[in-house]
């Protein structure tokens, strides 16, 4: 099973991912590490990324996710995945680009049974305070508004578990672990 921890910058994706990785012994693929240098420089200057800027990053993360899915092992991926289209690219790679540009083709499924999105959500002011307080990250707090403006919260058909970030990391992790156990029970006893 692959769990993609998603949400706007500053919501705690890396913190939850690190906690779960240590607790479960699963690898964590930190999406920030896959951004092209040009994206990092752009965000460092306080410029929001465009869909075109994000495309190579999303396709690279799709490769990582696909590799983990093919291995049959469990893994975690932390990335913003702000829009439904981005989540489709993470699941289906370049097929999602073809599907979205040609309305006559079959629509790709919105989810995959072996991938679950963990949507970390919270209020703008709460997250903004976190971002102002953090040090050493290239993503500027001024860019948070652009992320909220772009955010398309995942729908139920996307296989999503929503987590309120006002809760502690340990509480959110416990809910994820319950989800993992339910999934394993359901797949063991179809």
C-alpha positions, 0 to 999 in steps of 0.5 A, a space after each residue: 500500500 502506498 500512502 500519499 501524504 498531501 496538503 498545502 505547504 506547512 500542514 505537516 506532511 513531512 512531520 507526519 511522514 517521518 513519524 509514520 516512517 519510523 513507526 511502521 518501518 516504511 520508506 518515506 519519499 519526501 516530495 521536496 527532494 524531487 523538485 527540479 532546481 528551477 522550481 526551488 529557485 522560483 519558490 525561494 524568490 517567492 514566486 508560485 509554481 505553475 502547472 507547467 513547473 509542477 509537471 516534471 516533478 509530478 511525473 518523477 514522483 509518479 515513477 517513484 510511486 509506480 516503482 514502489 507499487 511494483 515492488 509490492 512493498 508499503 511506502 509513504 510519499 509526502 507531496 502537496 498534490 493540490 489539484 485532482 489533475 496532479 493526483 491523477 498524474 501521481 497515479 497514472 503518469 503521462 496517461 493522465 495528461 493524454 486523458 485530460 486533453 482528449 475528452 473522447 478517451 476513457 476517463 482514468 479511475 480517480 483512485 487505485 486500490 493500493 494507493 490512499 491519499 492522506 489529506 492534511 487540512 487546516 485553517 490558513 492562519 494556523 498554517 501560516 503561523 507555522 510557516 512563519 516560524 519554520 526556518 531553513 525551508 525554501 517555500 516562503 510563507 507568502 506563497 501559502 495563499 497561492 496554494 490555498 487558491 489552487 487547492 482542490 480538496 480530494 473527493 471520496 472517490 479518490 480513496 482519501 483519509 482526511 486528517 485535521 492538523 489541529 490534532 497531534 502527529 501521534 493522534 493522526 498517525 494512530 488514525 492512519 494505523 487504524 486505516 492500514 489495519 482495516 485495509 489489510 483485514 479487508 484485503 485478507 478477507 475479501 
